[in-house]
Amino acid sequence: MLASAATSYRGGERAGDTDSEGVKSGNMQAVPILLSELAERLGCRIVGDAAVPISGVAGMEQAGSHQLTFLANPKYAHKVKDTRAGAILVAEPIPALLIPQLISTNPYLDFARALALFYQPPRPKSGVHPTASVADSARVGENASIGAFAVVGENVVIGKNAVLHPHVVIYDGAHIGDDFLAHSHAVVREFCRVGHRVTLQNSVVVGGDGFGFAKRADGTHEKIVQSGVTIIEDDVEIQSLTSVDRATVGETRVRRGAKIDSLVQVGHACVVGEDDIICAQTGLAGSTILGKGVLLAGQVGVSGHLTIHDGAIVYAQSGIGHDVPAGAAVSGSPAFDAREWLRAITAFQKLPEMLRKVRQLEKHSRHD
């Protein structure tokens, strides 16, 4: 059991506490950082005044004179001249631009890194809240925070630096690594395994029962026991209201570095590959396998027992009913090559006019 449980819910960093860099936790108000120091931290080259103080980051249209913004997509370059930002992250120097520029090989990534310098969410106090329930057989690492009404079941193992916000439930026999972060109402079901540095946003369910029923002769249904587990590897983030079902037998697995958006359904015995991106309202039917570096845009539906191979891109609202080759980009329902789909959808809009012309030709041919 957590060693500090008996010492009550204490310590930790609260919103508004200031760290050694002078940056407040839990908000965007900070002691300014000179642009020269920010450039050094980000590994960027400066064009312009290096002494500009930067106290936050913002989008191009909202940024003020002490904020950093970025240009990642060239199609928005025309907006740069109107920004009131104190400095901008760009891939290439922009001639005649009056504000200082940080030259970056990846402006969007460096913007994200800069944002992390100015905003750190508040960390709850370490220890176990008096209303939490932690089983005597559970082993929880040092510096953990277990919030109000959270439940940690029998024989659970959780690594160091865990944060369980209020109403998180960890079922019996689950094993979880270091630096685990679970927001309110997240659930890890029995015997599931979660790696290091995993984040579960609000109301994520890891290891809920897969959807399996056998039809009886009289038309009723027998529930198929879901005896497998769900395994979440290191550095995975799963966002709100997403379900990753346990397998009927064997395992459902989300591999290292995958990021899964809100309102996603990962069915039983699926495999989500390394560094995959799965966007909101996507559904994977059972036994779907995603390779490494796959991108599924929003509202994609994937039939079961198929493979989407490494590096494939599936555009929004596509329906996948067959294997997708490595590196392919597909769209539509049923999905096919995205370039062909663009041509097809352009033609589709012209079908009423084409049909009208065909009928006119048929009418003229009958009169001839």
Steps between C-alpha positions, in 0.01 A plus 500: 500500500610861450765579757374853566133405538511530876645850474185633330449695180781757499783669314518538124482799275186711497364728230683830519818358660811638334788276397870590488460653152234741620229334290172453682337159494141468391468824304654699218626791712876481537811703559610589144781309331727689264468385142872416499449254787190353339693451175777320687251267671330420172816480293385772258684779320387861557439758230436839660501632857608226742409706808124488454335364818261209441245410766274258313392350169190550286358455152597743230181704517478511880864551599604822675827688512656270764383171353653253257304368202585271208456443127500131408279500191606725208137560400465724807810706417286796390386542862851555633508868408198567724612315812571702815717226650832580664674229293418220260627148434554441127676243283670763280574869561226731372647812335385841624317352799531748786469263794780263607502152351610167644616279214394143570517174307154420640309812611192309616705264717702785649182694568378199699830487688477873576146457626623241749744758640218740583226264610521207737171371635478491878610176663276377781643446845688178558350234723164327523184703550301389808203396286706288260508120531835327451508124562755377753645266237553783248853631444523866400835671433640806667376855441156383391182704531172314538201731497161506664283190452761329284516120533809279467411132513664190635848404377532811283853621424555866412843658443639824638365852441148383418211747504150359539246780496167465685279203410767309307454123540777241460357148509662202670825368358580790267869586451594860417843659445661825611367853441145384443240778471130415516235771496166475674284197423769317304491124553762227461330162518616175659841355407570760230853632460599861446854620429698806603397862437145414396226762519131414516269795461155518661274193478738282300433127547795266456399136486123518494332188364521446127166476319458125467178297502406161355151458359292216641251297297209698648652831387624608842866571567761337722771734625850390403732544796771753417792322663785691336661828603585843364865605492597865467870550429719799597436865403140451392231764548132414475250784506157540651217248467703246303472123553775246436332163544658190651542198274273199499818293526856627475547877504408838360817709468576870452866531411754758613437863422151465354260790551126433503248784489164530678198282423697220337405131520783246483341157480618175656830348380596807298859620469571873477853553368791712620451876465157460339254789507131413528267799485159547660193284435699223334403137552718191462310171484651197668839362391593805291876546475656841442865519401752760611439869429143459377271804498122454524316831468166568665197272466685217327333160522713187469360150448653225708768244418696722262833683499582864429872487431783733608474867413153484344269802518124463514309823449194608697169313476656212306372145523772234492391153394829362369871505581678830427855480359796666672530869419163519325260793538135403469167674530129440454261221592587247383848649510735512202800706387457857628604663171248294308241578766553875451441463127196282564342738750550789258321301229227398745393862544457528123283188464162685493617719213656203321175305543303791356726512195476122449121519506507785247723293272270199536200720416671640189611153390141374514384789278775445240 
